Amino acid sequence: MIGSAVLRAVVEDVSSRLAVRLRALRLAAGLTQAALAERARVTSETVARLERVVRHRVSANVNPSLDTLVRLATALSVDVSELLRLQTEFSSDAGSWKVRRPNLNDVFLWIAGGKALTS
């Protein structure tokens, strides 16, 4: 049985990853939240609430429906799994792929709108 603290941490990680990826993909496509919402046939508030997760706002949406994820992925021309993908990079020293977590500076710039986190 998974403890509630572990489950909460997993949900928070997935929700944060979705928020970061959604914003990065939206900005890479040159879309505003409203434009993405229109394309996906969801409300702009839905997009905003999903992206707010990273800022730990009370109004954030940490539990979007599968239908919402499919609509957003389709509007961004990506697979649903792309919305939840971990950032990876190739390590020439180790000769393998590893997960790259954004550093705090990346996160602060992202929150301030200075740049999108890249994959």
Jmol script that loads the backbone (N, CA, C; Angstrom):
load data "model"
ATOM      1  N   MET A   1       0.839  -1.183   0.000  1.00  0.00           N
ATOM      2  CA  MET A   1       0.000   0.000   0.000  1.00  0.00           C
ATOM      3  C   MET A   1       0.884   1.245   0.000  1.00  0.00           C
ATOM      4  N   ILE A   2       0.579   2.172  -0.874  1.00  0.00           N
ATOM      5  CA  ILE A   2       1.341   3.416  -0.964  1.00  0.00           C
ATOM      6  C   ILE A   2       0.852   4.374   0.121  1.00  0.00           C
ATOM      7  N   GLY A   3       1.799   4.934   0.862  1.00  0.00           N
ATOM      8  CA  GLY A   3       1.449   5.898   1.891  1.00  0.00           C
ATOM      9  C   GLY A   3       0.929   7.186   1.286  1.00  0.00           C
ATOM     10  N   SER A   4       0.118   7.907   2.022  1.00  0.00           N
ATOM     11  CA  SER A   4      -0.480   9.134   1.497  1.00  0.00           C
ATOM     12  C   SER A   4       0.570  10.198   1.192  1.00  0.00           C
ATOM     13  N   ALA A   5       1.639  10.255   1.977  1.00  0.00           N
ATOM     14  CA  ALA A   5       2.695  11.239   1.715  1.00  0.00           C
ATOM     15  C   ALA A   5       3.407  10.923   0.401  1.00  0.00           C
ATOM     16  N   VAL A   6       3.655   9.643   0.136  1.00  0.00           N
ATOM     17  CA  VAL A   6       4.304   9.237  -1.112  1.00  0.00           C
ATOM     18  C   VAL A   6       3.393   9.529  -2.293  1.00  0.00           C
ATOM     19  N   LEU A   7       2.136   9.172  -2.157  1.00  0.00           N
ATOM     20  CA  LEU A   7       1.170   9.421  -3.231  1.00  0.00           C
ATOM     21  C   LEU A   7       1.057  10.914  -3.521  1.00  0.00           C
ATOM     22  N   ARG A   8       1.000  11.715  -2.475  1.00  0.00           N
ATOM     23  CA  ARG A   8       0.915  13.170  -2.640  1.00  0.00           C
ATOM     24  C   ARG A   8       2.149  13.699  -3.378  1.00  0.00           C
ATOM     25  N   ALA A   9       3.332  13.172  -3.051  1.00  0.00           N
ATOM     26  CA  ALA A   9       4.575  13.597  -3.700  1.00  0.00           C
ATOM     27  C   ALA A   9       4.575  13.210  -5.179  1.00  0.00           C
ATOM     28  N   VAL A  10       4.079  12.024  -5.493  1.00  0.00           N
ATOM     29  CA  VAL A  10       4.017  11.581  -6.887  1.00  0.00           C
ATOM     30  C   VAL A  10       3.057  12.459  -7.680  1.00  0.00           C
ATOM     31  N   VAL A  11       1.885  12.722  -7.111  1.00  0.00           N
ATOM     32  CA  VAL A  11       0.893  13.573  -7.792  1.00  0.00           C
ATOM     33  C   VAL A  11       1.470  14.969  -8.008  1.00  0.00           C
ATOM     34  N   GLU A  12       2.158  15.502  -7.007  1.00  0.00           N
ATOM     35  CA  GLU A  12       2.757  16.829  -7.135  1.00  0.00           C
ATOM     36  C   GLU A  12       3.825  16.853  -8.224  1.00  0.00           C
ATOM     37  N   ASP A  13       4.642  15.793  -8.321  1.00  0.00           N
ATOM     38  CA  ASP A  13       5.677  15.725  -9.348  1.00  0.00           C
ATOM     39  C   ASP A  13       5.059  15.690 -10.746  1.00  0.00           C
ATOM     40  N   VAL A  14       4.055  14.842 -10.932  1.00  0.00           N
ATOM     41  CA  VAL A  14       3.403  14.733 -12.243  1.00  0.00           C
ATOM     42  C   VAL A  14       2.697  16.038 -12.590  1.00  0.00           C
ATOM     43  N   SER A  15       2.030  16.644 -11.637  1.00  0.00           N
ATOM     44  CA  SER A  15       1.318  17.911 -11.875  1.00  0.00           C
ATOM     45  C   SER A  15       2.297  19.022 -12.239  1.00  0.00           C
ATOM     46  N   SER A  16       3.421  19.079 -11.546  1.00  0.00           N
ATOM     47  CA  SER A  16       4.434  20.100 -11.840  1.00  0.00           C
ATOM     48  C   SER A  16       5.035  19.881 -13.224  1.00  0.00           C
ATOM     49  N   ARG A  17       5.300  18.625 -13.549  1.00  0.00           N
ATOM     50  CA  ARG A  17       5.856  18.302 -14.866  1.00  0.00           C
ATOM     51  C   ARG A  17       4.888  18.719 -15.958  1.00  0.00           C
ATOM     52  N   LEU A  18       3.590  18.441 -15.755  1.00  0.00           N
ATOM     53  CA  LEU A  18       2.569  18.841 -16.728  1.00  0.00           C
ATOM     54  C   LEU A  18       2.546  20.358 -16.886  1.00  0.00           C
ATOM     55  N   ALA A  19       2.597  21.086 -15.784  1.00  0.00           N
ATOM     56  CA  ALA A  19       2.558  22.550 -15.839  1.00  0.00           C
ATOM     57  C   ALA A  19       3.735  23.104 -16.645  1.00  0.00           C
ATOM     58  N   VAL A  20       4.917  22.591 -16.377  1.00  0.00           N
ATOM     59  CA  VAL A  20       6.126  23.068 -17.061  1.00  0.00           C
ATOM     60  C   VAL A  20       6.073  22.709 -18.541  1.00  0.00           C
ATOM     61  N   ARG A  21       5.740  21.457 -18.849  1.00  0.00           N
ATOM     62  CA  ARG A  21       5.699  21.010 -20.250  1.00  0.00           C
ATOM     63  C   ARG A  21       4.599  21.737 -21.026  1.00  0.00           C
ATOM     64  N   LEU A  22       3.434  21.899 -20.421  1.00  0.00           N
ATOM     65  CA  LEU A  22       2.333  22.571 -21.112  1.00  0.00           C
ATOM     66  C   LEU A  22       2.731  23.991 -21.487  1.00  0.00           C
ATOM     67  N   ARG A  23       3.314  24.714 -20.549  1.00  0.00           N
ATOM     68  CA  ARG A  23       3.717  26.092 -20.827  1.00  0.00           C
ATOM     69  C   ARG A  23       4.823  26.144 -21.880  1.00  0.00           C
ATOM     70  N   ALA A  24       5.815  25.261 -21.757  1.00  0.00           N
ATOM     71  CA  ALA A  24       6.920  25.246 -22.719  1.00  0.00           C
ATOM     72  C   ALA A  24       6.420  24.926 -24.126  1.00  0.00           C
ATOM     73  N   LEU A  25       5.544  23.928 -24.252  1.00  0.00           N
ATOM     74  CA  LEU A  25       5.005  23.565 -25.568  1.00  0.00           C
ATOM     75  C   LEU A  25       4.113  24.669 -26.124  1.00  0.00           C
ATOM     76  N   ARG A  26       3.330  25.293 -25.248  1.00  0.00           N
ATOM     77  CA  ARG A  26       2.457  26.393 -25.689  1.00  0.00           C
ATOM     78  C   ARG A  26       3.279  27.558 -26.214  1.00  0.00           C
ATOM     79  N   LEU A  27       4.318  27.939 -25.478  1.00  0.00           N
ATOM     80  CA  LEU A  27       5.166  29.055 -25.906  1.00  0.00           C
ATOM     81  C   LEU A  27       5.951  28.704 -27.166  1.00  0.00           C
ATOM     82  N   ALA A  28       6.415  27.460 -27.261  1.00  0.00           N
ATOM     83  CA  ALA A  28       7.138  27.027 -28.457  1.00  0.00           C
ATOM     84  C   ALA A  28       6.240  27.095 -29.691  1.00  0.00           C
ATOM     85  N   ALA A  29       4.936  26.875 -29.494  1.00  0.00           N
ATOM     86  CA  ALA A  29       3.976  26.961 -30.592  1.00  0.00           C
ATOM     87  C   ALA A  29       3.542  28.402 -30.859  1.00  0.00           C
ATOM     88  N   GLY A  30       4.021  29.333 -30.029  1.00  0.00           N
ATOM     89  CA  GLY A  30       3.675  30.740 -30.210  1.00  0.00           C
ATOM     90  C   GLY A  30       2.237  31.056 -29.831  1.00  0.00           C
ATOM     91  N   LEU A  31       1.701  30.322 -28.869  1.00  0.00           N
ATOM     92  CA  LEU A  31       0.298  30.498 -28.488  1.00  0.00           C
ATOM     93  C   LEU A  31       0.155  31.155 -27.129  1.00  0.00           C
ATOM     94  N   THR A  32      -0.873  31.968 -26.998  1.00  0.00           N
ATOM     95  CA  THR A  32      -1.266  32.474 -25.685  1.00  0.00           C
ATOM     96  C   THR A  32      -2.101  31.386 -25.013  1.00  0.00           C
ATOM     97  N   GLN A  33      -2.359  31.571 -23.725  1.00  0.00           N
ATOM     98  CA  GLN A  33      -3.241  30.626 -23.043  1.00  0.00           C
ATOM     99  C   GLN A  33      -4.615  30.614 -23.697  1.00  0.00           C
ATOM    100  N   ALA A  34      -5.106  31.774 -24.069  1.00  0.00           N
ATOM    101  CA  ALA A  34      -6.432  31.872 -24.695  1.00  0.00           C
ATOM    102  C   ALA A  34      -6.461  31.183 -26.060  1.00  0.00           C
ATOM    103  N   ALA A  35      -5.402  31.353 -26.836  1.00  0.00           N
ATOM    104  CA  ALA A  35      -5.352  30.724 -28.161  1.00  0.00           C
ATOM    105  C   ALA A  35      -5.290  29.200 -28.049  1.00  0.00           C
ATOM    106  N   LEU A  36      -4.489  28.708 -27.096  1.00  0.00           N
ATOM    107  CA  LEU A  36      -4.428  27.260 -26.887  1.00  0.00           C
ATOM    108  C   LEU A  36      -5.788  26.737 -26.431  1.00  0.00           C
ATOM    109  N   ALA A  37      -6.419  27.453 -25.520  1.00  0.00           N
ATOM    110  CA  ALA A  37      -7.730  27.042 -25.023  1.00  0.00           C
ATOM    111  C   ALA A  37      -8.744  26.957 -26.159  1.00  0.00           C
ATOM    112  N   GLU A  38      -8.721  27.946 -27.029  1.00  0.00           N
ATOM    113  CA  GLU A  38      -9.657  27.952 -28.160  1.00  0.00           C
ATOM    114  C   GLU A  38      -9.405  26.746 -29.061  1.00  0.00           C
ATOM    115  N   ARG A  39      -8.133  26.491 -29.374  1.00  0.00           N
ATOM    116  CA  ARG A  39      -7.785  25.340 -30.218  1.00  0.00           C
ATOM    117  C   ARG A  39      -8.214  24.018 -29.585  1.00  0.00           C
ATOM    118  N   ALA A  40      -8.043  23.926 -28.270  1.00  0.00           N
ATOM    119  CA  ALA A  40      -8.327  22.680 -27.553  1.00  0.00           C
ATOM    120  C   ALA A  40      -9.786  22.547 -27.149  1.00  0.00           C
ATOM    121  N   ARG A  41     -10.558  23.604 -27.351  1.00  0.00           N
ATOM    122  CA  ARG A  41     -11.960  23.646 -26.941  1.00  0.00           C
ATOM    123  C   ARG A  41     -12.107  23.406 -25.437  1.00  0.00           C
ATOM    124  N   VAL A  42     -11.256  24.125 -24.690  1.00  0.00           N
ATOM    125  CA  VAL A  42     -11.369  24.182 -23.228  1.00  0.00           C
ATOM    126  C   VAL A  42     -11.375  25.662 -22.870  1.00  0.00           C
ATOM    127  N   THR A  43     -11.637  25.983 -21.629  1.00  0.00           N
ATOM    128  CA  THR A  43     -11.626  27.388 -21.238  1.00  0.00           C
ATOM    129  C   THR A  43     -10.194  27.862 -21.019  1.00  0.00           C
ATOM    130  N   SER A  44      -9.972  29.158 -21.182  1.00  0.00           N
ATOM    131  CA  SER A  44      -8.641  29.702 -20.914  1.00  0.00           C
ATOM    132  C   SER A  44      -8.302  29.546 -19.436  1.00  0.00           C
ATOM    133  N   GLU A  45      -9.315  29.528 -18.585  1.00  0.00           N
ATOM    134  CA  GLU A  45      -9.098  29.293 -17.158  1.00  0.00           C
ATOM    135  C   GLU A  45      -8.534  27.892 -16.913  1.00  0.00           C
ATOM    136  N   THR A  46      -8.970  26.917 -17.707  1.00  0.00           N
ATOM    137  CA  THR A  46      -8.430  25.554 -17.579  1.00  0.00           C
ATOM    138  C   THR A  46      -6.933  25.546 -17.841  1.00  0.00           C
ATOM    139  N   VAL A  47      -6.510  26.191 -18.910  1.00  0.00           N
ATOM    140  CA  VAL A  47      -5.082  26.260 -19.245  1.00  0.00           C
ATOM    141  C   VAL A  47      -4.332  27.004 -18.147  1.00  0.00           C
ATOM    142  N   ALA A  48      -4.855  28.127 -17.727  1.00  0.00           N
ATOM    143  CA  ALA A  48      -4.197  28.927 -16.689  1.00  0.00           C
ATOM    144  C   ALA A  48      -4.058  28.132 -15.390  1.00  0.00           C
ATOM    145  N   ARG A  49      -5.108  27.418 -15.002  1.00  0.00           N
ATOM    146  CA  ARG A  49      -5.064  26.649 -13.750  1.00  0.00           C
ATOM    147  C   ARG A  49      -4.068  25.504 -13.829  1.00  0.00           C
ATOM    148  N   LEU A  50      -3.935  24.896 -14.998  1.00  0.00           N
ATOM    149  CA  LEU A  50      -2.945  23.824 -15.153  1.00  0.00           C
ATOM    150  C   LEU A  50      -1.526  24.375 -15.049  1.00  0.00           C
ATOM    151  N   GLU A  51      -1.284  25.539 -15.635  1.00  0.00           N
ATOM    152  CA  GLU A  51       0.051  26.136 -15.591  1.00  0.00           C
ATOM    153  C   GLU A  51       0.387  26.708 -14.214  1.00  0.00           C
ATOM    154  N   ARG A  52      -0.608  27.025 -13.418  1.00  0.00           N
ATOM    155  CA  ARG A  52      -0.395  27.592 -12.082  1.00  0.00           C
ATOM    156  C   ARG A  52       0.175  26.602 -11.077  1.00  0.00           C
ATOM    157  N   VAL A  53       0.128  25.325 -11.368  1.00  0.00           N
ATOM    158  CA  VAL A  53       0.585  24.295 -10.433  1.00  0.00           C
ATOM    159  C   VAL A  53       2.010  24.569  -9.973  1.00  0.00           C
ATOM    160  N   VAL A  54       2.878  24.958 -10.890  1.00  0.00           N
ATOM    161  CA  VAL A  54       4.283  25.201 -10.564  1.00  0.00           C
ATOM    162  C   VAL A  54       4.430  26.319  -9.540  1.00  0.00           C
ATOM    163  N   ARG A  55       3.497  27.219  -9.524  1.00  0.00           N
ATOM    164  CA  ARG A  55       3.558  28.344  -8.581  1.00  0.00           C
ATOM    165  C   ARG A  55       2.877  28.008  -7.259  1.00  0.00           C
ATOM    166  N   HIS A  56       2.372  26.772  -7.138  1.00  0.00           N
ATOM    167  CA  HIS A  56       1.719  26.291  -5.921  1.00  0.00           C
ATOM    168  C   HIS A  56       0.550  27.169  -5.481  1.00  0.00           C
ATOM    169  N   ARG A  57      -0.212  27.634  -6.457  1.00  0.00           N
ATOM    170  CA  ARG A  57      -1.387  28.446  -6.156  1.00  0.00           C
ATOM    171  C   ARG A  57      -2.549  27.559  -5.738  1.00  0.00           C
ATOM    172  N   VAL A  58      -3.371  28.057  -4.854  1.00  0.00           N
ATOM    173  CA  VAL A  58      -4.547  27.326  -4.394  1.00  0.00           C
ATOM    174  C   VAL A  58      -5.490  27.050  -5.560  1.00  0.00           C
ATOM    175  N   SER A  59      -5.530  27.956  -6.514  1.00  0.00           N
ATOM    176  CA  SER A  59      -6.449  27.815  -7.643  1.00  0.00           C
ATOM    177  C   SER A  59      -5.902  26.912  -8.744  1.00  0.00           C
ATOM    178  N   ALA A  60      -4.760  26.271  -8.510  1.00  0.00           N
ATOM    179  CA  ALA A  60      -4.171  25.397  -9.521  1.00  0.00           C
ATOM    180  C   ALA A  60      -5.007  24.129  -9.688  1.00  0.00           C
ATOM    181  N   ASN A  61      -4.941  23.553 -10.889  1.00  0.00           N
ATOM    182  CA  ASN A  61      -5.646  22.309 -11.174  1.00  0.00           C
ATOM    183  C   ASN A  61      -4.622  21.181 -11.245  1.00  0.00           C
ATOM    184  N   VAL A  62      -4.589  20.338 -10.208  1.00  0.00           N
ATOM    185  CA  VAL A  62      -3.628  19.248 -10.182  1.00  0.00           C
ATOM    186  C   VAL A  62      -4.219  17.939 -10.693  1.00  0.00           C
ATOM    187  N   ASN A  63      -5.469  17.960 -11.121  1.00  0.00           N
ATOM    188  CA  ASN A  63      -6.118  16.726 -11.526  1.00  0.00           C
ATOM    189  C   ASN A  63      -6.963  16.920 -12.781  1.00  0.00           C
ATOM    190  N   PRO A  64      -6.328  17.214 -13.927  1.00  0.00           N
ATOM    191  CA  PRO A  64      -7.110  17.393 -15.152  1.00  0.00           C
ATOM    192  C   PRO A  64      -7.661  16.053 -15.637  1.00  0.00           C
ATOM    193  N   SER A  65      -8.755  16.103 -16.349  1.00  0.00           N
ATOM    194  CA  SER A  65      -9.342  14.875 -16.896  1.00  0.00           C
ATOM    195  C   SER A  65      -8.501  14.388 -18.079  1.00  0.00           C
ATOM    196  N   LEU A  66      -8.647  13.116 -18.390  1.00  0.00           N
ATOM    197  CA  LEU A  66      -7.965  12.557 -19.549  1.00  0.00           C
ATOM    198  C   LEU A  66      -8.444  13.259 -20.819  1.00  0.00           C
ATOM    199  N   ASP A  67      -9.738  13.584 -20.873  1.00  0.00           N
ATOM    200  CA  ASP A  67     -10.291  14.309 -22.020  1.00  0.00           C
ATOM    201  C   ASP A  67      -9.568  15.650 -22.213  1.00  0.00           C
ATOM    202  N   THR A  68      -9.336  16.364 -21.120  1.00  0.00           N
ATOM    203  CA  THR A  68      -8.632  17.650 -21.199  1.00  0.00           C
ATOM    204  C   THR A  68      -7.210  17.462 -21.704  1.00  0.00           C
ATOM    205  N   LEU A  69      -6.515  16.445 -21.198  1.00  0.00           N
ATOM    206  CA  LEU A  69      -5.144  16.179 -21.646  1.00  0.00           C
ATOM    207  C   LEU A  69      -5.110  15.844 -23.137  1.00  0.00           C
ATOM    208  N   VAL A  70      -6.054  15.041 -23.599  1.00  0.00           N
ATOM    209  CA  VAL A  70      -6.115  14.683 -25.016  1.00  0.00           C
ATOM    210  C   VAL A  70      -6.378  15.920 -25.869  1.00  0.00           C
ATOM    211  N   ARG A  71      -7.304  16.756 -25.445  1.00  0.00           N
ATOM    212  CA  ARG A  71      -7.621  17.982 -26.192  1.00  0.00           C
ATOM    213  C   ARG A  71      -6.395  18.905 -26.300  1.00  0.00           C
ATOM    214  N   LEU A  72      -5.692  19.081 -25.169  1.00  0.00           N
ATOM    215  CA  LEU A  72      -4.512  19.956 -25.167  1.00  0.00           C
ATOM    216  C   LEU A  72      -3.400  19.381 -26.038  1.00  0.00           C
ATOM    217  N   ALA A  73      -3.157  18.094 -25.907  1.00  0.00           N
ATOM    218  CA  ALA A  73      -2.113  17.455 -26.714  1.00  0.00           C
ATOM    219  C   ALA A  73      -2.433  17.572 -28.198  1.00  0.00           C
ATOM    220  N   THR A  74      -3.674  17.331 -28.553  1.00  0.00           N
ATOM    221  CA  THR A  74      -4.089  17.441 -29.955  1.00  0.00           C
ATOM    222  C   THR A  74      -3.908  18.863 -30.468  1.00  0.00           C
ATOM    223  N   ALA A  75      -4.280  19.833 -29.660  1.00  0.00           N
ATOM    224  CA  ALA A  75      -4.147  21.238 -30.055  1.00  0.00           C
ATOM    225  C   ALA A  75      -2.676  21.630 -30.225  1.00  0.00           C
ATOM    226  N   LEU A  76      -1.788  20.974 -29.495  1.00  0.00           N
ATOM    227  CA  LEU A  76      -0.356  21.263 -29.588  1.00  0.00           C
ATOM    228  C   LEU A  76       0.357  20.328 -30.565  1.00  0.00           C
ATOM    229  N   SER A  77      -0.400  19.432 -31.198  1.00  0.00           N
ATOM    230  CA  SER A  77       0.142  18.448 -32.157  1.00  0.00           C
ATOM    231  C   SER A  77       1.215  17.558 -31.539  1.00  0.00           C
ATOM    232  N   VAL A  78       0.963  17.118 -30.304  1.00  0.00           N
ATOM    233  CA  VAL A  78       1.876  16.192 -29.640  1.00  0.00           C
ATOM    234  C   VAL A  78       1.065  15.046 -29.042  1.00  0.00           C
ATOM    235  N   ASP A  79       1.745  13.984 -28.686  1.00  0.00           N
ATOM    236  CA  ASP A  79       1.124  12.872 -27.993  1.00  0.00           C
ATOM    237  C   ASP A  79       0.897  13.261 -26.528  1.00  0.00           C
ATOM    238  N   VAL A  80      -0.103  12.690 -25.907  1.00  0.00           N
ATOM    239  CA  VAL A  80      -0.384  12.995 -24.504  1.00  0.00           C
ATOM    240  C   VAL A  80       0.851  12.741 -23.638  1.00  0.00           C
ATOM    241  N   SER A  81       1.595  11.698 -23.953  1.00  0.00           N
ATOM    242  CA  SER A  81       2.782  11.379 -23.151  1.00  0.00           C
ATOM    243  C   SER A  81       3.807  12.505 -23.182  1.00  0.00           C
ATOM    244  N   GLU A  82       3.802  13.290 -24.250  1.00  0.00           N
ATOM    245  CA  GLU A  82       4.734  14.426 -24.355  1.00  0.00           C
ATOM    246  C   GLU A  82       4.435  15.492 -23.301  1.00  0.00           C
ATOM    247  N   LEU A  83       3.183  15.588 -22.889  1.00  0.00           N
ATOM    248  CA  LEU A  83       2.814  16.560 -21.860  1.00  0.00           C
ATOM    249  C   LEU A  83       3.398  16.187 -20.490  1.00  0.00           C
ATOM    250  N   LEU A  84       3.707  14.914 -20.311  1.00  0.00           N
ATOM    251  CA  LEU A  84       4.173  14.440 -19.008  1.00  0.00           C
ATOM    252  C   LEU A  84       5.635  13.992 -19.026  1.00  0.00           C
ATOM    253  N   ARG A  85       6.299  14.164 -20.148  1.00  0.00           N
ATOM    254  CA  ARG A  85       7.668  13.670 -20.321  1.00  0.00           C
ATOM    255  C   ARG A  85       8.647  14.388 -19.411  1.00  0.00           C
ATOM    256  N   LEU A  86       9.558  13.607 -18.833  1.00  0.00           N
ATOM    257  CA  LEU A  86      10.664  14.186 -18.078  1.00  0.00           C
ATOM    258  C   LEU A  86      11.650  14.789 -19.053  1.00  0.00           C
ATOM    259  N   GLN A  87      12.317  15.833 -18.647  1.00  0.00           N
ATOM    260  CA  GLN A  87      13.372  16.392 -19.474  1.00  0.00           C
ATOM    261  C   GLN A  87      14.573  15.467 -19.379  1.00  0.00           C
ATOM    262  N   THR A  88      15.196  15.191 -20.513  1.00  0.00           N
ATOM    263  CA  THR A  88      16.363  14.317 -20.515  1.00  0.00           C
ATOM    264  C   THR A  88      17.486  14.974 -21.293  1.00  0.00           C
ATOM    265  N   GLU A  89      18.681  14.515 -21.046  1.00  0.00           N
ATOM    266  CA  GLU A  89      19.825  14.983 -21.817  1.00  0.00           C
ATOM    267  C   GLU A  89      20.812  13.835 -21.908  1.00  0.00           C
ATOM    268  N   PHE A  90      21.639  13.862 -22.943  1.00  0.00           N
ATOM    269  CA  PHE A  90      22.629  12.810 -23.136  1.00  0.00           C
ATOM    270  C   PHE A  90      23.907  13.194 -22.415  1.00  0.00           C
ATOM    271  N   SER A  91      24.417  12.284 -21.610  1.00  0.00           N
ATOM    272  CA  SER A  91      25.666  12.517 -20.892  1.00  0.00           C
ATOM    273  C   SER A  91      26.784  11.809 -21.635  1.00  0.00           C
ATOM    274  N   SER A  92      27.677  12.576 -22.249  1.00  0.00           N
ATOM    275  CA  SER A  92      28.771  11.959 -22.993  1.00  0.00           C
ATOM    276  C   SER A  92      29.750  11.256 -22.060  1.00  0.00           C
ATOM    277  N   ASP A  93      29.870  11.749 -20.818  1.00  0.00           N
ATOM    278  CA  ASP A  93      30.763  11.099 -19.850  1.00  0.00           C
ATOM    279  C   ASP A  93      30.285   9.690 -19.523  1.00  0.00           C
ATOM    280  N   ALA A  94      29.003   9.564 -19.270  1.00  0.00           N
ATOM    281  CA  ALA A  94      28.448   8.266 -18.899  1.00  0.00           C
ATOM    282  C   ALA A  94      28.010   7.471 -20.124  1.00  0.00           C
ATOM    283  N   GLY A  95      27.889   8.148 -21.280  1.00  0.00           N
ATOM    284  CA  GLY A  95      27.440   7.478 -22.494  1.00  0.00           C
ATOM    285  C   GLY A  95      25.997   7.018 -22.421  1.00  0.00           C
ATOM    286  N   SER A  96      25.174   7.754 -21.676  1.00  0.00           N
ATOM    287  CA  SER A  96      23.772   7.359 -21.531  1.00  0.00           C
ATOM    288  C   SER A  96      22.892   8.583 -21.325  1.00  0.00           C
ATOM    289  N   TRP A  97      21.592   8.342 -21.382  1.00  0.00           N
ATOM    290  CA  TRP A  97      20.619   9.399 -21.146  1.00  0.00           C
ATOM    291  C   TRP A  97      20.347   9.499 -19.659  1.00  0.00           C
ATOM    292  N   LYS A  98      20.113  10.708 -19.182  1.00  0.00           N
ATOM    293  CA  LYS A  98      19.742  10.890 -17.784  1.00  0.00           C
ATOM    294  C   LYS A  98      18.660  11.953 -17.691  1.00  0.00           C
ATOM    295  N   VAL A  99      17.916  11.896 -16.619  1.00  0.00           N
ATOM    296  CA  VAL A  99      16.863  12.882 -16.376  1.00  0.00           C
ATOM    297  C   VAL A  99      17.515  14.182 -15.947  1.00  0.00           C
ATOM    298  N   ARG A 100      17.081  15.279 -16.551  1.00  0.00           N
ATOM    299  CA  ARG A 100      17.582  16.593 -16.159  1.00  0.00           C
ATOM    300  C   ARG A 100      16.453  17.350 -15.499  1.00  0.00           C
ATOM    301  N   ARG A 101      16.628  17.624 -14.257  1.00  0.00           N
ATOM    302  CA  ARG A 101      15.656  18.454 -13.548  1.00  0.00           C
ATOM    303  C   ARG A 101      16.067  19.907 -13.755  1.00  0.00           C
ATOM    304  N   PRO A 102      15.118  20.800 -13.978  1.00  0.00           N
ATOM    305  CA  PRO A 102      15.469  22.209 -14.128  1.00  0.00           C
ATOM    306  C   PRO A 102      16.115  22.729 -12.845  1.00  0.00           C
ATOM    307  N   ASN A 103      17.137  23.576 -12.990  1.00  0.00           N
ATOM    308  CA  ASN A 103      17.710  24.164 -11.782  1.00  0.00           C
ATOM    309  C   ASN A 103      16.812  25.322 -11.335  1.00  0.00           C
ATOM    310  N   LEU A 104      17.035  25.814 -10.127  1.00  0.00           N
ATOM    311  CA  LEU A 104      16.167  26.861  -9.579  1.00  0.00           C
ATOM    312  C   LEU A 104      16.155  28.112 -10.432  1.00  0.00           C
ATOM    313  N   ASN A 105      17.299  28.469 -11.010  1.00  0.00           N
ATOM    314  CA  ASN A 105      17.352  29.648 -11.865  1.00  0.00           C
ATOM    315  C   ASN A 105      16.408  29.490 -13.060  1.00  0.00           C
ATOM    316  N   ASP A 106      16.398  28.287 -13.680  1.00  0.00           N
ATOM    317  CA  ASP A 106      15.478  28.018 -14.784  1.00  0.00           C
ATOM    318  C   ASP A 106      14.029  28.215 -14.333  1.00  0.00           C
ATOM    319  N   VAL A 107      13.714  27.677 -13.163  1.00  0.00           N
ATOM    320  CA  VAL A 107      12.341  27.759 -12.661  1.00  0.00           C
ATOM    321  C   VAL A 107      11.952  29.206 -12.389  1.00  0.00           C
ATOM    322  N   PHE A 108      12.835  29.973 -11.753  1.00  0.00           N
ATOM    323  CA  PHE A 108      12.528  31.374 -11.464  1.00  0.00           C
ATOM    324  C   PHE A 108      12.339  32.177 -12.750  1.00  0.00           C
ATOM    325  N   LEU A 109      13.192  31.946 -13.742  1.00  0.00           N
ATOM    326  CA  LEU A 109      13.031  32.628 -15.025  1.00  0.00           C
ATOM    327  C   LEU A 109      11.718  32.241 -15.684  1.00  0.00           C
ATOM    328  N   TRP A 110      11.373  30.960 -15.598  1.00  0.00           N
ATOM    329  CA  TRP A 110      10.122  30.494 -16.182  1.00  0.00           C
ATOM    330  C   TRP A 110       8.936  31.166 -15.523  1.00  0.00           C
ATOM    331  N   ILE A 111       8.949  31.219 -14.201  1.00  0.00           N
ATOM    332  CA  ILE A 111       7.842  31.849 -13.463  1.00  0.00           C
ATOM    333  C   ILE A 111       7.724  33.320 -13.835  1.00  0.00           C
ATOM    334  N   ALA A 112       8.875  33.990 -13.969  1.00  0.00           N
ATOM    335  CA  ALA A 112       8.874  35.410 -14.322  1.00  0.00           C
ATOM    336  C   ALA A 112       8.581  35.648 -15.788  1.00  0.00           C
ATOM    337  N   GLY A 113       8.525  34.590 -16.564  1.00  0.00           N
ATOM    338  CA  GLY A 113       8.231  34.727 -17.999  1.00  0.00           C
ATOM    339  C   GLY A 113       9.449  35.109 -18.813  1.00  0.00           C
ATOM    340  N   GLY A 114      10.642  34.980 -18.220  1.00  0.00           N
ATOM    341  CA  GLY A 114      11.864  35.344 -18.922  1.00  0.00           C
ATOM    342  C   GLY A 114      12.226  34.424 -20.058  1.00  0.00           C
ATOM    343  N   LYS A 115      11.902  33.142 -19.905  1.00  0.00           N
ATOM    344  CA  LYS A 115      12.151  32.182 -20.983  1.00  0.00           C
ATOM    345  C   LYS A 115      11.398  30.902 -20.670  1.00  0.00           C
ATOM    346  N   ALA A 116      11.173  30.128 -21.698  1.00  0.00           N
ATOM    347  CA  ALA A 116      10.519  28.831 -21.499  1.00  0.00           C
ATOM    348  C   ALA A 116      11.567  27.794 -21.163  1.00  0.00           C
ATOM    349  N   LEU A 117      11.235  26.875 -20.286  1.00  0.00           N
ATOM    350  CA  LEU A 117      12.131  25.745 -20.038  1.00  0.00           C
ATOM    351  C   LEU A 117      12.112  24.882 -21.278  1.00  0.00           C
ATOM    352  N   THR A 118      13.258  24.429 -21.685  1.00  0.00           N
ATOM    353  CA  THR A 118      13.342  23.632 -22.902  1.00  0.00           C
ATOM    354  C   THR A 118      13.531  22.171 -22.561  1.00  0.00           C
ATOM    355  N   SER A 119      13.218  21.334 -23.540  1.00  0.00           N
ATOM    356  CA  SER A 119      13.374  19.896 -23.321  1.00  0.00           C
ATOM    357  C   SER A 119      14.729  19.442 -23.778  1.00  0.00           C
TER     358      SER A 119
END
end "model"
wireframe off; spacefill off
backbone 0.3
color backbone group
